[in-house]
């Protein structure tokens, strides 16, 4: 047991979403599949593609980073050079923003504005040829990009070598949705054969136990997280087979133990931590929204507390009230509609045209993942410090 008054953490960063462990438990089959798909890259410098899909918290992003890092280390042994860049397409909305993130991999000072998409693509070709490196582009949450901008950028990367020049690019798409590739046109989809898919099923309770124990041993001082606590973490995370949830519960439970100077993590700390962790990780998505978009989402959430579907007009009325409440300027209808479309692409709302039983055509808005009440509370909490400062 840790000393009273001391922290239970040995290295809290080992519970960070950005940390990628050397070993990814219970994902050997998926790793071997990726290695097989990308063997032509190491053997002959040929471009490859893969599509990773599975529910949230099943290791898709971490495995892709682990795989690409290891491939980059192995490439020199084959007389080649390979680097990767990972772009979250929910945080980087649209082709232009995705390309900018890729370019900044090679030039952090590349300007945010002033270059068209064709000019950015040409600049990227020059950078790759200058560095003499094969680039692996990992597009996480790729369905958000396809929904907002269409398949053009994905198609461009899959046909990179056909455009001339000496640079090469491989593409790895990640999505929670197994049907995400349906948004590609036939030309782009042809490069993603069914054999290029890598499925990530939900973790079992036993697998989650192993993962939680492994991360706890990395992050906490010895003997501060007993096995019975890991049992409870695994039970809670097994509700959706989500390893990220298990790791977040460990983090919040450890913070609670430190707040009490408890010296070790107990079952009650874990139970309290469960309430801090929402299975859809909506907090991460909210961090990428500015105030105006948060207010639009708040309007939908408030209206959706008592209704399954909200009309655009109802949401816009609630938005006007929210703007007044938080002292923000109300945007016009066209801009409001644009924000709704962006929130739809992010997966935070679902907007679709009304079906039978509704006179005329109107857009019906729903919350596909997050309950309305806690979502509204999260947004209100994030906005209040700002309004209090005014």
Buried (B, 14 or more C-beta within 10 A) or exposed (E): EBEEEEBBBBEBEBBEEEBBEEEBBBBEEBBEBBBEBBEEBBEEBBBBBBBBBBBBBBBBBBBBBBBBBBBBEEBEEEEBEBBBBBBBBBBBBBBBBBBBBBBEBBEEEBEEEEBEBEEBBBBBBEBBEEEEBBBBBBBBBBBBBBBBBBBEBBBBBBBBBEEEEEBBBBBBBBBBBEEBBEBBEEEBBEBBEEEBBBBBEBBEBEBBBBBBBBBBEBBBBEEBBBEEBBBBBBBBBBEBBBBBBBBBBBBBBBBBBBEEEBBBBBBBBBBBBBEBBBBBBBEBBBEEBEBBBBBBBBBBBBBBEEEEBBBBEBBBEBBBBBBEEBEBEBBEEEEBBBBBBBBBBBBBBBBEEBEEEEEEEBBBBBBEBBBBEEBBEBBBEBBEEEEEEE
